[in-house]
């Protein structure tokens, strides 16, 4: 009884000194609520030190991480140690129970090694309450904590791919130095390994980027790639089916396999003649993706004729005259030539094409069709009778031969009548002195061809126009009318022979019949 009272006395009157003997010192602010003898067993086991299980009973978030084998407390520096070895107590309210210096921390021990750009960040950039994902309300409500973060990239970074990929582990493709570069991504492990020309295509070439700013998005899934046509436009418009690989390889569209077995007829242009021996590259100069317009020969071949056969500014197709056997041969026929402005007839039928259309330099076809364009003008400026003013020889000649003249003399000022019709052309149009033919220079007066039988008696009166008395059937003076002279025949004069009055005399040195009388007095004839 005395002992009990003594103990009670000690507690009542010497409480402070007694408590100081039992407790090593004040607890920190974090554990201040556990102050007092009645709370000792919440951390201590009777007769022993602080037990780890009691610490972890309160600090359940640490216990969970240890059980999950993650975080600093399972690192080589903490594993196997008692909690009190690092977190001492009873050193006063302001004692730093957690000796944590950011600069000295080896972040590798936390299970999350800082690499690349992460190593440059300040701690509070990542260790912020907005990034805490654990459901522990105690952790979320703490102002200063390094717990509760997830190591998943999407817990801090926006999922650029909008959860379209099969994994949310960004580290399978990306490193920590540059998010724009998928340095760990291996396209060869996908369902579409890159081969040939595909290796050189930029990602954006297939994986299109849509939107701008916050809505910017690049597609990596959800599109077809089973056939070439899923990405490439079919320049053949379905003519060869959908299996591009039957002709092409991934090393380039210009590389065609099985060329010998390729049916060019499917293109709409059947290879015939010399076309069948031409190398593909000769036509497909810009590759086989190039669309070739082969409607006309001139689409591929240079126009040798320099537009001579163009119509309204458009080239005529060479196939009208040539075929695939070669340009040197021509199917242009005489019948076709006769449909042109220059129909072949007579001697022209026997003339080789080269005589008219081949010069020393090249073949020409659009030529002048006037005769003098090919034939020498034998008449010079002598011929004035050209209907069109261009020297149309057909006015006089025919194509059967130059010597045959089919000229209508009636078109001239000197119509052929009477005996003139039977006179050969050379009799009038050939100059014996000059040994040349003359035409326009010929005088149409009678005396220019005929001798003046009257020795100039009628030159002043009729200007040598014999037609006043004579016709073309002969030299008889059937058109002479004596009544129109100064001496009309009347009475007995009508029956007198001409020779009775018009006798021969020497006139101008020539014996001829005198018709021009000086006087018509009766005494001239009557005594």
HELIX and SHEET records of a PDB file:
HELIX    1   1 UNK A    2  UNK A   13  1                                  12    
HELIX    2   2 UNK A   15  UNK A   22  1                                   8    
HELIX    3   3 UNK A   29  UNK A   34  5                                   6    
HELIX    4   4 UNK A   37  UNK A   42  5                                   6    
HELIX    5   5 UNK A   52  UNK A   58  1                                   7    
HELIX    6   6 UNK A   60  UNK A   67  1                                   8    
HELIX    7   7 UNK A   72  UNK A   74  5                                   3    
HELIX    8   8 UNK A   83  UNK A   85  5                                   3    
HELIX    9   9 UNK A  102  UNK A  104  5                                   3    
HELIX   10  10 UNK A  107  UNK A  110  5                                   4    
HELIX   11  11 UNK A  116  UNK A  120  5                                   5    
HELIX   12  12 UNK A  123  UNK A  126  1                                   4    
HELIX   13  13 UNK A  129  UNK A  131  5                                   3    
HELIX   14  14 UNK A  137  UNK A  140  1                                   4    
HELIX   15  15 UNK A  153  UNK A  155  5                                   3    
HELIX   16  16 UNK A  170  UNK A  172  5                                   3    
HELIX   17  17 UNK A  187  UNK A  189  5                                   3    
HELIX   18  18 UNK A  196  UNK A  200  5                                   5    
HELIX   19  19 UNK A  203  UNK A  206  1                                   4    
HELIX   20  20 UNK A  213  UNK A  215  5                                   3    
HELIX   21  21 UNK A  228  UNK A  230  5                                   3    
HELIX   22  22 UNK A  244  UNK A  246  5                                   3    
HELIX   23  23 UNK A  259  UNK A  261  5                                   3    
HELIX   24  24 UNK A  264  UNK A  267  5                                   4    
HELIX   25  25 UNK A  273  UNK A  277  5                                   5    
HELIX   26  26 UNK A  280  UNK A  283  1                                   4    
HELIX   27  27 UNK A  297  UNK A  299  5                                   3    
HELIX   28  28 UNK A  318  UNK A  320  5                                   3    
HELIX   29  29 UNK A  334  UNK A  337  1                                   4    
HELIX   30  30 UNK A  346  UNK A  350  5                                   5    
HELIX   31  31 UNK A  353  UNK A  357  1                                   5    
HELIX   32  32 UNK A  371  UNK A  373  5                                   3    
HELIX   33  33 UNK A  393  UNK A  395  5                                   3    
HELIX   34  34 UNK A  409  UNK A  411  5                                   3    
HELIX   35  35 UNK A  418  UNK A  422  5                                   5    
HELIX   36  36 UNK A  425  UNK A  429  1                                   5    
HELIX   37  37 UNK A  446  UNK A  448  5                                   3    
HELIX   38  38 UNK A  459  UNK A  462  1                                   4    
HELIX   39  39 UNK A  466  UNK A  468  5                                   3    
HELIX   40  40 UNK A  482  UNK A  484  5                                   3    
HELIX   41  41 UNK A  491  UNK A  495  5                                   5    
HELIX   42  42 UNK A  498  UNK A  501  1                                   4    
HELIX   43  43 UNK A  522  UNK A  525  1                                   4    
SHEET    1   A 2 UNK A 209  UNK A 210  0                                        
SHEET    2   A 2 UNK A 217  UNK A 218 -1                                        
SHEET    1   B 2 UNK A 248  UNK A 249  0                                        
SHEET    2   B 2 UNK A 252  UNK A 256 -1                                        
SHEET    1   C 2 UNK A 397  UNK A 398  0                                        
SHEET    2   C 2 UNK A 401  UNK A 405 -1                                        
SHEET    1   D 2 UNK A 430  UNK A 431  0                                        
SHEET    2   D 2 UNK A 436  UNK A 437 -1                                        
SHEET    1   E 2 UNK A 504  UNK A 507  0                                        
SHEET    2   E 2 UNK A 510  UNK A 513 -1                                        
END                                                                             
